[in-house]
Amino acid sequence: MFTNAPAMVENRIRSFPINLKSYGLRYYSAAFGLIPYYISQPGIIFDNDDFFGFEKPFPNGTNWEYIARVTQFAAMLFQLRNEPGFGEICRRLATRNLKQAHSELSAAAILFQHDLVVDARPEIGVAKRDFDFSVSKLGNSINVEVWMSERKQFDEQVLLSRLNDKRKQLPADAPAVLMCIFPEHWHNQVEGLNFRFDHVTEKFFRGTSRINFVVYVHEEVWDDEATGGGYLTTNAYAIPHPNPRHPNSYLIETLLKGPNAHNEIEQFIASPKTVNTRQSHDEFHRWVNWLIDGAI
């Protein structure tokens, strides 16, 4: 039913004690076994506190954002496990700065949700050939370059400069996408941020026809005082080039008219009572339910 799911982790989940089989703990506990299995680093969850955010625990010792982020991480890995580029994605997660490698994982997971095949290869040290990964379907292949901005202040000129730098890493002979992972606080600083993205991207497109799309991605985090938990949501905003060098009507159909083109990609909800649920269960959640309940 779930092809290439790791048998060792499946056996561990099936043997969970009764308290870990509750809906409040099962997904989070399963993630603790799945992530080190794929990344081959037993301590990865504990050794990256600046990323996972375990420094602000609940009164019972668990931080809701930490729980949601760990489970989200596992869900993305599980859904990409059969992709041609999965091994390379895991290598990068194990050997690179986790924040940057995770931004590539998030970008790959977003495009995978649009029913695209994800492929990634090791760097070869050749200019314009060391982009992050490619996605394809029905003979349509698109090269993708991802970067994560950690700038405290939104700056149009800096963003435009980064767009121009990043496009140079993509081949000029094929459709291409740039994906920028930006911090949530930019939305708090700038009213109508998507309009500012439109403005900068329009300037960028005037100077190049190499890029078919620019996609801006960010997380939103809300605390829920009523439950003591909160929400972790990933959103994407895609802007198409009006006249790209290599038009790709399938890409336009996929990114602009497919599911979640401009809206919420995924939402994790966590609280001390309901530690991790999701509004629409993905394959990871269905897999865990099947192992524990015998049904999806």
C-alpha positions in Angstrom: 0.0 0.0 0.0 2.8 2.4 0.9 5.7 1.5 -1.4 9.3 1.6 -0.1 8.2 2.6 3.4 11.0 1.6 5.8 10.2 -1.8 7.4 12.4 -1.0 10.4 10.4 2.2 11.2 7.1 0.5 10.5 7.9 -2.2 13.1 8.8 0.4 15.6 5.5 2.3 15.1 3.4 -0.9 15.3 5.1 -1.6 18.6 4.4 1.8 20.2 3.1 1.6 23.8 -0.6 2.6 24.1 0.2 6.2 25.1 2.2 6.9 21.9 -0.7 5.5 19.8 -3.0 8.3 20.8 -3.8 10.9 18.0 -2.0 13.4 20.2 1.4 11.7 20.0 1.5 9.1 17.1 2.6 11.3 14.3 5.2 13.2 16.3 6.6 9.9 17.7 6.7 8.3 14.3 8.6 11.3 13.0 11.3 10.7 15.6 12.0 7.3 14.0 11.6 8.3 10.4 13.8 11.4 10.1 17.0 9.9 11.5 16.4 6.8 9.3 16.4 8.8 6.1 19.0 11.4 7.1 21.3 8.8 8.8 22.0 11.2 11.7 20.5 9.9 15.0 20.9 13.3 16.7 19.6 15.5 13.8 16.5 16.6 15.6 18.3 17.5 18.9 21.4 19.0 17.3 19.6 21.7 15.3 17.7 23.5 18.1 18.0 26.9 16.2 15.9 25.3 13.4 13.4 23.1 15.2 12.8 25.6 18.0 12.8 23.4 21.1 13.9 26.3 23.4 10.3 27.3 24.5 8.6 24.2 25.9 5.0 23.8 27.0 4.6 23.5 30.8 4.6 19.7 30.1 8.0 19.9 28.4 7.0 20.1 24.8 6.9 23.1 22.4 4.0 23.0 19.9 6.0 24.6 17.1 8.8 22.1 17.6 6.2 19.3 17.4 4.6 20.7 14.2 8.0 21.4 12.5 9.4 17.9 13.3 6.2 16.3 12.0 6.1 18.5 8.9 9.8 17.6 8.2 8.9 13.9 8.4 5.8 14.3 6.2 7.8 16.0 3.4 10.5 13.3 3.5 8.0 10.5 3.4 6.1 11.9 0.5 9.3 12.3 -1.5 10.8 8.9 -0.7 10.1 7.4 -4.2 11.3 10.4 -6.2 14.5 10.0 -8.3 16.2 12.9 -6.4 15.4 11.7 -2.9 18.8 10.3 -2.1 20.5 13.5 -3.1 18.0 15.6 -1.1 18.8 13.4 2.0 22.5 13.8 1.4 22.2 17.6 1.4 20.1 17.5 4.6 22.8 15.4 6.3 25.8 17.4 5.2 24.8 21.0 4.7 23.4 23.8 6.8 20.0 22.4 7.8 18.0 25.6 7.2 19.2 26.0 3.7 18.8 22.3 2.9 15.3 22.4 4.4 14.4 25.3 2.1 15.2 23.0 -0.9 13.2 20.2 0.7 10.2 22.5 1.2 10.4 23.8 -2.4 10.6 20.2 -3.7 7.6 19.2 -1.6 5.5 22.1 -2.8 6.2 21.2 -6.5 5.6 17.5 -5.8 2.1 18.4 -4.5 1.5 19.7 -8.1 2.0 16.1 -9.3 5.6 16.8 -10.6 8.5 14.3 -10.5 11.4 15.6 -8.5 15.0 14.9 -9.5 18.2 16.2 -7.8 21.8 15.5 -8.6 25.1 16.2 -6.9 27.0 19.4 -7.9 29.4 19.0 -10.8 31.2 22.4 -10.6 30.0 23.6 -14.0 28.5 27.0 -14.4 24.7 27.1 -15.1 24.5 23.3 -14.4 24.5 23.3 -10.6 20.9 24.3 -9.9 19.1 22.7 -7.0 16.8 20.2 -8.7 14.4 19.7 -11.6 10.8 18.7 -11.8 9.0 17.1 -14.8 5.9 15.4 -16.1 4.7 14.3 -19.5 8.0 15.2 -21.2 8.0 18.7 -19.6 11.1 19.4 -17.5 11.7 22.5 -15.5 14.9 23.4 -13.6 14.6 24.9 -10.2 16.9 27.1 -8.1 16.0 27.8 -4.4 17.3 30.2 -1.9 16.4 31.3 1.6 16.5 34.9 2.7 17.1 35.6 6.4 17.3 39.3 6.0 15.6 41.2 8.9 14.3 43.9 6.6 12.6 43.6 3.2 14.5 45.5 0.6 13.4 45.6 -3.0 16.8 46.4 -4.4 18.5 43.6 -2.5 15.8 41.2 -3.6 16.2 42.2 -7.2 20.0 41.7 -6.9 19.5 38.2 -5.5 17.1 37.3 -8.3 19.7 38.4 -10.9 22.4 36.4 -9.1 20.4 33.3 -8.8 19.2 33.2 -12.4 22.8 32.8 -13.5 22.9 29.3 -11.9 20.2 28.1 -14.3 20.8 26.9 -17.9 19.5 29.3 -20.6 18.3 26.4 -22.8 15.4 25.1 -20.7 12.4 26.4 -18.7 13.3 27.5 -15.2 11.9 28.6 -11.9 13.3 30.6 -9.0 11.9 30.0 -5.5 12.6 32.4 -2.7 11.9 31.2 0.9 11.4 34.4 2.9 10.9 35.1 6.6 7.4 35.6 8.0 8.2 38.9 9.5 8.4 40.6 6.1 4.6 40.4 6.0 4.5 42.2 9.3 6.8 45.0 8.1 5.3 45.6 4.6 1.6 46.2 3.9 0.6 44.5 0.6 3.8 42.5 0.4 2.6 40.5 -2.6 2.2 43.7 -4.6 5.8 44.6 -3.7 6.8 41.1 -5.0 4.9 41.8 -8.2 6.8 45.1 -8.6 10.2 43.7 -8.1 9.6 40.6 -10.2 8.2 42.8 -13.1 11.6 44.7 -13.0 13.5 41.4 -12.9 11.5 40.0 -15.9 12.3 43.1 -18.0 16.0 42.1 -17.8 15.7 38.4 -18.6 13.4 35.9 -20.4 15.3 32.9 -19.0 13.0 32.4 -15.9 9.4 31.2 -16.4 8.3 31.7 -12.9 9.3 33.3 -9.6 7.7 31.7 -6.6 7.8 33.3 -3.1 7.3 30.9 -0.2 6.9 31.6 3.5 5.7 30.0 6.8 3.1 31.5 9.0 3.1 30.7 12.7 0.2 31.6 15.0 -0.1 31.0 18.8 -3.5 29.9 19.9 -3.9 31.2 23.5 -7.1 29.2 23.9 -5.4 25.8 23.6 -1.8 26.8 24.4 -0.8 25.5 21.0 -0.8 27.1 17.5 -0.6 26.8 13.8 2.2 26.3 11.3 1.2 27.0 7.7 3.3 27.1 4.5 2.1 29.4 1.7 3.3 30.0 -1.9 2.8 32.9 -4.3 3.7 32.2 -8.0 4.4 35.0 -10.6 4.7 34.0 -14.2 6.9 35.7 -16.8 4.7 37.3 -19.5 7.0 36.2 -22.3 9.5 33.6 -21.3 12.3 32.3 -23.6 11.0 28.7 -23.3 7.2 28.9 -22.9 5.7 25.9 -21.1 1.9 25.9 -21.1 1.9 22.8 -18.8 4.0 24.7 -16.2 1.5 27.6 -16.3 -1.4 25.2 -15.9 0.3 23.4 -13.0 1.5 26.4 -10.9 -1.3 28.9 -11.5 -4.3 26.6 -11.8 -3.3 23.6 -9.8 -4.1 23.1 -6.1 -2.7 25.6 -3.6 -1.3 27.9 -6.4 -1.6 31.0 -4.2 -3.1 29.6 -1.1 -2.2 27.5 1.9 0.0 24.6 1.1 -0.3 22.8 4.4 -1.3 23.5 8.0 -0.2 21.8 11.1 -2.1 22.3 14.3 -0.6 21.6 17.7 -1.6 22.0 21.3 -0.9 20.3 24.6 -4.1 18.2 24.2 -4.0 17.7 20.4 -0.3 17.5 19.8 -0.3 17.2 16.1 -3.2 17.0 13.6 -3.5 18.3 10.1 -6.5 19.7 8.3 -5.9 17.4 5.3 -4.0 14.2 6.1 -1.1 13.6 3.7 0.5 10.2 3.0 2.7 10.3 6.1 -0.4 10.7 8.4 -2.3 8.0 6.5 0.7 5.7 6.7 0.9 6.1 10.5 -2.8 5.6 10.9 -2.7 2.4 8.8 0.2 1.0 10.9 -1.6 1.7 14.2 -5.3 1.3 13.4 -5.1 -1.1 10.5 -7.1 1.4 8.4 -6.5 4.8 6.9 
